[in-house]
């Protein structure tokens, strides 16, 4: 019987940068991003995939980093909230959140930004649909009205 695999090399792209690492096979993607790569914008809240604070994009699709093993990212592109920002400041999406006062403590914001950045606006034609898009994110500071307004503003829609 062979020894269990304890570490594994991975090659991935994180925020547009090629990264090679050797990781314990049970290391969570959230821990890898935060602790190994210093990308602290990926927040860890519930550690059960319920709150959405750890949401990142894997190959452009929202995923819970607290539920994914880092070794599963091998060969994939990961985008964190840091990768959504241009080098010279805020992205248009982030500016819409700022302008609509759609954040308070900011803990849930990175995950929400990742989800919204990957969404197809045509699939979310009204506030009810936008709220459905956001339903995988728990925010304890706001009533979501400003977050919905920020998403509407980002998508160039008038006040509903």
C-alpha positions in Angstrom: 0.0 0.0 0.0 1.4 3.4 -0.9 1.6 6.4 1.3 -1.3 8.9 1.0 -0.6 11.9 -1.1 0.1 14.8 1.2 1.1 17.6 -1.2 0.6 18.3 -4.8 2.0 20.8 -7.3 -0.5 23.1 -9.0 -0.2 25.7 -11.8 -3.0 28.2 -12.0 -3.6 31.8 -13.0 -4.6 34.2 -10.3 -5.7 37.6 -11.3 -4.0 37.3 -14.6 -0.7 36.1 -13.1 0.7 32.6 -13.6 1.3 30.9 -10.2 3.0 27.7 -9.4 2.7 26.2 -5.9 3.1 23.0 -4.0 0.3 22.6 -1.5 -1.2 20.2 1.0 -4.0 18.4 -0.8 -6.5 19.4 1.8 -5.8 23.2 1.8 -8.8 25.2 1.0 -8.8 27.7 -1.9 -9.7 30.5 0.5 -6.7 29.7 2.7 -4.4 29.5 -0.3 -5.6 32.8 -1.7 -5.5 34.6 1.7 -2.5 33.1 3.5 -0.2 31.9 0.7 -0.9 34.6 -1.9 -1.7 37.5 0.4 -5.1 38.2 -1.3 -7.0 39.1 1.8 -10.0 40.4 -0.2 -11.4 36.9 -0.2 -13.2 36.9 3.1 -14.1 33.8 5.1 -17.4 34.1 7.0 -19.4 31.0 7.6 -16.9 28.4 6.2 -20.0 26.4 4.9 -20.6 28.2 1.6 -23.7 29.9 2.8 -22.7 33.5 3.3 -21.0 34.1 0.0 -18.2 36.3 1.4 -15.6 33.9 0.0 -16.9 34.0 -3.6 -14.3 34.2 -6.3 -14.4 33.5 -10.0 -13.0 30.2 -11.3 -12.8 30.4 -15.1 -15.2 33.3 -14.9 -17.8 31.6 -12.9 -18.7 32.4 -9.2 -17.5 29.7 -6.8 -17.2 29.5 -3.0 -13.5 29.4 -2.1 -14.2 28.1 1.4 -15.7 24.9 -0.2 -13.1 24.3 -2.9 -9.7 22.6 -2.4 -6.8 24.7 -3.8 -5.5 21.7 -5.7 -8.8 21.6 -7.7 -7.7 25.0 -9.1 -4.9 23.4 -11.0 -5.1 24.5 -14.6 -7.8 27.1 -13.9 -8.0 30.9 -13.8 -9.0 32.4 -10.5 -10.1 36.0 -10.1 -10.4 37.6 -6.7 -11.8 41.0 -5.8 -8.2 42.3 -6.2 -8.3 41.2 -9.8 -11.5 43.1 -10.5 -9.8 46.4 -9.8 -7.7 48.2 -12.4 -4.2 49.2 -11.2 -5.2 52.9 -11.0 -8.2 52.7 -8.7 -11.7 51.3 -8.6 -13.5 49.4 -11.4 -16.7 50.9 -12.7 -18.6 48.2 -10.7 -16.8 49.2 -7.5 -17.5 52.9 -8.2 -21.2 52.2 -8.6 -21.2 50.4 -5.2 -19.4 53.4 -3.6 -21.7 55.9 -5.3 -24.9 54.0 -4.2 -23.6 53.6 -0.7 -24.0 49.9 -1.2 -21.5 48.9 1.4 -21.0 49.5 5.0 -18.6 47.2 6.8 -17.6 45.8 3.4 -17.2 42.2 4.6 -19.7 40.8 2.1 -18.8 43.2 -0.7 -15.9 41.3 -2.4 -18.1 38.2 -2.9 -21.0 40.3 -4.2 -18.7 42.1 -6.6 -17.4 38.8 -8.0 -20.9 37.5 -8.5 -22.2 40.6 -10.2 -19.2 40.9 -12.4 -19.8 37.5 -13.8 -23.6 37.9 -14.3 -25.3 38.5 -17.6 -27.5 41.5 -17.1 -30.2 40.3 -19.5 -30.9 37.4 -17.2 -31.8 39.8 -14.4 -34.3 42.2 -15.9 -35.8 43.7 -12.7 -35.1 44.3 -9.0 -36.7 40.9 -8.1 -34.3 39.1 -10.4 -31.3 41.1 -9.1 -32.3 40.1 -5.6 -32.4 36.5 -6.7 -28.9 36.9 -8.1 -27.8 38.3 -4.7 -29.6 35.7 -2.7 -26.4 33.7 -2.1 -24.9 36.5 -0.2 -25.6 37.5 3.4 -25.2 41.1 4.3 -25.9 42.1 7.9 -25.4 45.8 7.4 -27.8 46.9 4.7 -31.3 46.1 3.6 -30.0 45.3 0.1 -31.8 48.3 -1.5 -28.6 50.2 -2.1 -26.9 47.0 -3.4 -29.7 46.5 -5.9 -29.4 50.1 -6.8 -25.7 49.8 -7.4 -26.2 46.8 -9.6 -28.9 48.6 -11.6 -26.5 51.6 -12.0 -23.7 49.3 -13.1 -26.0 47.8 -15.7 -27.1 51.3 -16.9 -30.7 50.9 -15.8 -33.0 53.7 -14.5 -34.4 53.6 -11.1 -37.2 51.0 -10.9 
